[in-house]
């Protein structure tokens, strides 16, 4: 008899009791789209930005796994939701991922000890490690999809506490072509958020070759530049722009937009989409920390759509 699909709730929480600029949950969208591509019909993933909607969903139908995106700006909100869920369902597995954690093992252990509701922390890019956890749960019956089982797994890139001691393995993901993660835009996973007026945020690459001490991108584990293909990037931007929706802006999450010469071509595609649709009025990005001539071309192409500036690493 085939097991029931693994029900997964992924949350990138933000306060929504007052009107505010809200972005689509891109990170957990990547995790969901990759999990769907690996596990197929054996997983059902639901995404949340609202803590109220997440808690209501857990009360309405207990999932097999809850995952949170952990950023400095939502750490307290995530802790509130995670502890509330764990109190109501002590053996419901809860995992976290995201940059709001020290990357040395002592720091990881301290974080887990101070946040007792977490069963497993997935370091750095979480698509592969989260999919492996879901696959492990899929191989078990619904009654065996427990926190104890998740804590017992040895998944590369994940850490947990066993008898108070840290157990886990560093993430040695060597994927350089990021197209192995299906687009959460093109697959429609983020459509509900776009319909609700959330702002599109996209990546064209990941990583940063610089080592600014104040920045999470400056750690050695993230210093290799990895890219999505130009075909993928253009398809995502076209999907967003040609959907019939309007947006106050479109945002690039790259650490260094303009670091690659191909960013001129991406900017031209953005400009062409704007001229055709007028569906957005601004493009926001974090410019490269290395001044290059083609960055001037990017500024000229986008014109009034962005603020062109030169940043330097010191």
ChimeraX attribute file (.defattr): number of C-alpha atoms within 10 A of each C-alpha:
attribute: neighborCount
match mode: 1-to-1
recipient: residues
	/A:1	3
	/A:2	8
	/A:3	11
	/A:4	14
	/A:5	19
	/A:6	25
	/A:7	20
	/A:8	19
	/A:9	23
	/A:10	25
	/A:11	25
	/A:12	25
	/A:13	25
	/A:14	19
	/A:15	15
	/A:16	13
	/A:17	8
	/A:18	6
	/A:19	7
	/A:20	10
	/A:21	10
	/A:22	16
	/A:23	18
	/A:24	23
	/A:25	25
	/A:26	20
	/A:27	21
	/A:28	27
	/A:29	27
	/A:30	21
	/A:31	24
	/A:32	28
	/A:33	24
	/A:34	22
	/A:35	26
	/A:36	18
	/A:37	15
	/A:38	17
	/A:39	17
	/A:40	12
	/A:41	11
	/A:42	18
	/A:43	23
	/A:44	18
	/A:45	21
	/A:46	18
	/A:47	23
	/A:48	21
	/A:49	19
	/A:50	16
	/A:51	20
	/A:52	14
	/A:53	12
	/A:54	21
	/A:55	17
	/A:56	11
	/A:57	15
	/A:58	15
	/A:59	13
	/A:60	9
	/A:61	10
	/A:62	16
	/A:63	20
	/A:64	25
	/A:65	22
	/A:66	23
	/A:67	25
	/A:68	26
	/A:69	22
	/A:70	22
	/A:71	16
	/A:72	10
	/A:73	12
	/A:74	17
	/A:75	15
	/A:76	13
	/A:77	15
	/A:78	22
	/A:79	17
	/A:80	13
	/A:81	19
	/A:82	23
	/A:83	17
	/A:84	14
	/A:85	22
	/A:86	17
	/A:87	12
	/A:88	11
	/A:89	14
	/A:90	14
	/A:91	17
	/A:92	21
	/A:93	24
	/A:94	26
	/A:95	25
	/A:96	23
	/A:97	23
	/A:98	18
	/A:99	15
	/A:100	15
	/A:101	18
	/A:102	14
	/A:103	16
	/A:104	9
	/A:105	15
	/A:106	10
	/A:107	12
	/A:108	19
	/A:109	21
	/A:110	13
	/A:111	16
	/A:112	20
	/A:113	16
	/A:114	10
	/A:115	13
	/A:116	13
	/A:117	23
	/A:118	25
	/A:119	23
	/A:120	27
	/A:121	29
	/A:122	26
	/A:123	22
	/A:124	19
	/A:125	19
	/A:126	24
	/A:127	21
	/A:128	20
	/A:129	22
	/A:130	25
	/A:131	22
	/A:132	19
	/A:133	20
	/A:134	24
	/A:135	17
	/A:136	16
	/A:137	22
	/A:138	22
	/A:139	14
	/A:140	15
	/A:141	13
	/A:142	16
	/A:143	7
	/A:144	14
	/A:145	22
	/A:146	18
	/A:147	21
	/A:148	14
	/A:149	16
	/A:150	24
	/A:151	23
	/A:152	14
	/A:153	17
	/A:154	15
	/A:155	22
	/A:156	17
	/A:157	20
	/A:158	25
	/A:159	26
	/A:160	26
	/A:161	20
	/A:162	13
	/A:163	7
	/A:164	10
	/A:165	9
	/A:166	17
	/A:167	18
	/A:168	20
	/A:169	16
	/A:170	17
	/A:171	19
	/A:172	10
	/A:173	14
	/A:174	8
	/A:175	10
	/A:176	14
	/A:177	13
	/A:178	15
	/A:179	14
	/A:180	12
	/A:181	20
	/A:182	19
	/A:183	23
	/A:184	22
	/A:185	22
	/A:186	17
	/A:187	12
	/A:188	13
	/A:189	21
	/A:190	22
	/A:191	17
	/A:192	12
	/A:193	18
	/A:194	20
	/A:195	12
	/A:196	10
	/A:197	17
	/A:198	19
	/A:199	21
	/A:200	23
	/A:201	18
	/A:202	21
	/A:203	17
	/A:204	21
	/A:205	22
	/A:206	20
	/A:207	20
	/A:208	24
	/A:209	17
	/A:210	21
	/A:211	16
	/A:212	13
	/A:213	10
	/A:214	8
	/A:215	10
	/A:216	17
	/A:217	19
	/A:218	17
	/A:219	17
	/A:220	13
	/A:221	15
	/A:222	18
	/A:223	15
	/A:224	14
	/A:225	15
	/A:226	17
	/A:227	17
	/A:228	18
	/A:229	14
	/A:230	14
	/A:231	9
	/A:232	16
	/A:233	20
	/A:234	16
	/A:235	15
	/A:236	20
	/A:237	19
	/A:238	16
	/A:239	14
	/A:240	22
	/A:241	22
	/A:242	14
	/A:243	13
	/A:244	9
	/A:245	13
	/A:246	18
	/A:247	17
	/A:248	15
	/A:249	16
	/A:250	23
	/A:251	17
	/A:252	18
	/A:253	17
	/A:254	20
	/A:255	24
	/A:256	22
	/A:257	23
	/A:258	27
	/A:259	21
	/A:260	13
	/A:261	15
	/A:262	12
	/A:263	18
	/A:264	22
	/A:265	15
	/A:266	18
	/A:267	20
	/A:268	17
	/A:269	18
	/A:270	21
	/A:271	19
	/A:272	15
	/A:273	18
	/A:274	18
	/A:275	11
	/A:276	11
	/A:277	15
	/A:278	13
	/A:279	20
	/A:280	19
	/A:281	14
	/A:282	17
	/A:283	19
	/A:284	16
	/A:285	19
	/A:286	17
	/A:287	21
	/A:288	22
	/A:289	20
	/A:290	14
	/A:291	15
	/A:292	14
	/A:293	9
	/A:294	16
	/A:295	23
	/A:296	15
	/A:297	18
	/A:298	22
	/A:299	18
	/A:300	16
	/A:301	19
	/A:302	21
	/A:303	13
	/A:304	12
	/A:305	19
	/A:306	17
	/A:307	13
	/A:308	18
	/A:309	13
	/A:310	13
	/A:311	13
	/A:312	9
	/A:313	9
	/A:314	8
